[in-house]
Amino acid sequence: MKLPNGVTGFYGAKHYKPPKIDEKQFKQICFILISNNGGEVLDLFSTHQMTV
């Protein structure tokens, strides 16, 4: 199986940067998938809230 660069979440080279995503659309898709499968969101952290 051939996996695309970055599938693990790690990007090691400068020319293989993470893809840009629409955070709002990603969040909506996640909520739809969770609710369709009987799940519940307990907490949510945006990229702006995360600290190192």
PyMOL CGO cylinders between C-alpha atoms (Angstrom):
from pymol import cmd
from pymol.cgo import CYLINDER

trace = [
    CYLINDER, 0.00, 0.00, 0.00, 1.38, 3.38, -0.95, 0.3, 1, 1, 1, 1, 1, 1,
    CYLINDER, 1.38, 3.38, -0.95, 0.58, 6.12, 1.54, 0.3, 1, 1, 1, 1, 1, 1,
    CYLINDER, 0.58, 6.12, 1.54, 0.78, 9.81, 0.61, 0.3, 1, 1, 1, 1, 1, 1,
    CYLINDER, 0.78, 9.81, 0.61, 3.32, 12.07, 2.28, 0.3, 1, 1, 1, 1, 1, 1,
    CYLINDER, 3.32, 12.07, 2.28, 2.11, 13.38, 5.61, 0.3, 1, 1, 1, 1, 1, 1,
    CYLINDER, 2.11, 13.38, 5.61, -0.57, 10.74, 6.18, 0.3, 1, 1, 1, 1, 1, 1,
    CYLINDER, -0.57, 10.74, 6.18, 0.93, 10.11, 9.63, 0.3, 1, 1, 1, 1, 1, 1,
    CYLINDER, 0.93, 10.11, 9.63, 0.81, 13.80, 10.48, 0.3, 1, 1, 1, 1, 1, 1,
    CYLINDER, 0.81, 13.80, 10.48, 4.58, 14.20, 10.30, 0.3, 1, 1, 1, 1, 1, 1,
    CYLINDER, 4.58, 14.20, 10.30, 6.21, 16.32, 7.61, 0.3, 1, 1, 1, 1, 1, 1,
    CYLINDER, 6.21, 16.32, 7.61, 9.99, 16.15, 7.47, 0.3, 1, 1, 1, 1, 1, 1,
    CYLINDER, 9.99, 16.15, 7.47, 10.97, 18.06, 4.35, 0.3, 1, 1, 1, 1, 1, 1,
    CYLINDER, 10.97, 18.06, 4.35, 10.45, 21.69, 3.48, 0.3, 1, 1, 1, 1, 1, 1,
    CYLINDER, 10.45, 21.69, 3.48, 8.87, 20.83, 0.13, 0.3, 1, 1, 1, 1, 1, 1,
    CYLINDER, 8.87, 20.83, 0.13, 6.34, 18.44, 1.75, 0.3, 1, 1, 1, 1, 1, 1,
    CYLINDER, 6.34, 18.44, 1.75, 4.37, 20.91, 3.83, 0.3, 1, 1, 1, 1, 1, 1,
    CYLINDER, 4.37, 20.91, 3.83, 0.98, 19.96, 5.32, 0.3, 1, 1, 1, 1, 1, 1,
    CYLINDER, 0.98, 19.96, 5.32, -1.96, 20.73, 3.05, 0.3, 1, 1, 1, 1, 1, 1,
    CYLINDER, -1.96, 20.73, 3.05, -4.07, 23.78, 3.80, 0.3, 1, 1, 1, 1, 1, 1,
    CYLINDER, -4.07, 23.78, 3.80, -7.56, 22.92, 4.99, 0.3, 1, 1, 1, 1, 1, 1,
    CYLINDER, -7.56, 22.92, 4.99, -10.76, 24.83, 5.57, 0.3, 1, 1, 1, 1, 1, 1,
    CYLINDER, -10.76, 24.83, 5.57, -11.04, 24.41, 9.36, 0.3, 1, 1, 1, 1, 1, 1,
    CYLINDER, -11.04, 24.41, 9.36, -14.74, 25.27, 9.40, 0.3, 1, 1, 1, 1, 1, 1,
    CYLINDER, -14.74, 25.27, 9.40, -15.57, 22.65, 6.75, 0.3, 1, 1, 1, 1, 1, 1,
    CYLINDER, -15.57, 22.65, 6.75, -13.38, 20.05, 8.47, 0.3, 1, 1, 1, 1, 1, 1,
    CYLINDER, -13.38, 20.05, 8.47, -15.15, 20.69, 11.79, 0.3, 1, 1, 1, 1, 1, 1,
    CYLINDER, -15.15, 20.69, 11.79, -18.59, 20.39, 10.12, 0.3, 1, 1, 1, 1, 1, 1,
    CYLINDER, -18.59, 20.39, 10.12, -17.65, 17.08, 8.48, 0.3, 1, 1, 1, 1, 1, 1,
    CYLINDER, -17.65, 17.08, 8.48, -16.34, 15.72, 11.78, 0.3, 1, 1, 1, 1, 1, 1,
    CYLINDER, -16.34, 15.72, 11.78, -19.53, 16.68, 13.63, 0.3, 1, 1, 1, 1, 1, 1,
    CYLINDER, -19.53, 16.68, 13.63, -21.70, 15.11, 10.92, 0.3, 1, 1, 1, 1, 1, 1,
    CYLINDER, -21.70, 15.11, 10.92, -19.72, 11.85, 11.02, 0.3, 1, 1, 1, 1, 1, 1,
    CYLINDER, -19.72, 11.85, 11.02, -19.80, 11.75, 14.81, 0.3, 1, 1, 1, 1, 1, 1,
    CYLINDER, -19.80, 11.75, 14.81, -23.53, 12.40, 15.10, 0.3, 1, 1, 1, 1, 1, 1,
    CYLINDER, -23.53, 12.40, 15.10, -24.38, 9.94, 12.29, 0.3, 1, 1, 1, 1, 1, 1,
    CYLINDER, -24.38, 9.94, 12.29, -22.56, 7.23, 14.24, 0.3, 1, 1, 1, 1, 1, 1,
    CYLINDER, -22.56, 7.23, 14.24, -24.18, 7.98, 17.60, 0.3, 1, 1, 1, 1, 1, 1,
    CYLINDER, -24.18, 7.98, 17.60, -21.13, 9.72, 18.99, 0.3, 1, 1, 1, 1, 1, 1,
    CYLINDER, -21.13, 9.72, 18.99, -20.79, 12.82, 21.11, 0.3, 1, 1, 1, 1, 1, 1,
    CYLINDER, -20.79, 12.82, 21.11, -18.20, 15.60, 21.09, 0.3, 1, 1, 1, 1, 1, 1,
    CYLINDER, -18.20, 15.60, 21.09, -16.87, 16.04, 24.61, 0.3, 1, 1, 1, 1, 1, 1,
    CYLINDER, -16.87, 16.04, 24.61, -14.36, 18.81, 23.97, 0.3, 1, 1, 1, 1, 1, 1,
    CYLINDER, -14.36, 18.81, 23.97, -12.89, 20.72, 21.05, 0.3, 1, 1, 1, 1, 1, 1,
    CYLINDER, -12.89, 20.72, 21.05, -9.61, 22.58, 20.73, 0.3, 1, 1, 1, 1, 1, 1,
    CYLINDER, -9.61, 22.58, 20.73, -8.98, 24.88, 17.80, 0.3, 1, 1, 1, 1, 1, 1,
    CYLINDER, -8.98, 24.88, 17.80, -5.48, 25.36, 16.43, 0.3, 1, 1, 1, 1, 1, 1,
    CYLINDER, -5.48, 25.36, 16.43, -5.50, 28.84, 17.97, 0.3, 1, 1, 1, 1, 1, 1,
    CYLINDER, -5.50, 28.84, 17.97, -6.06, 27.43, 21.48, 0.3, 1, 1, 1, 1, 1, 1,
    CYLINDER, -6.06, 27.43, 21.48, -3.27, 24.88, 21.39, 0.3, 1, 1, 1, 1, 1, 1,
    CYLINDER, -3.27, 24.88, 21.39, 0.00, 25.67, 23.11, 0.3, 1, 1, 1, 1, 1, 1,
    CYLINDER, 0.00, 25.67, 23.11, 3.38, 24.00, 22.92, 0.3, 1, 1, 1, 1, 1, 1,
]
cmd.load_cgo(trace, "trace")
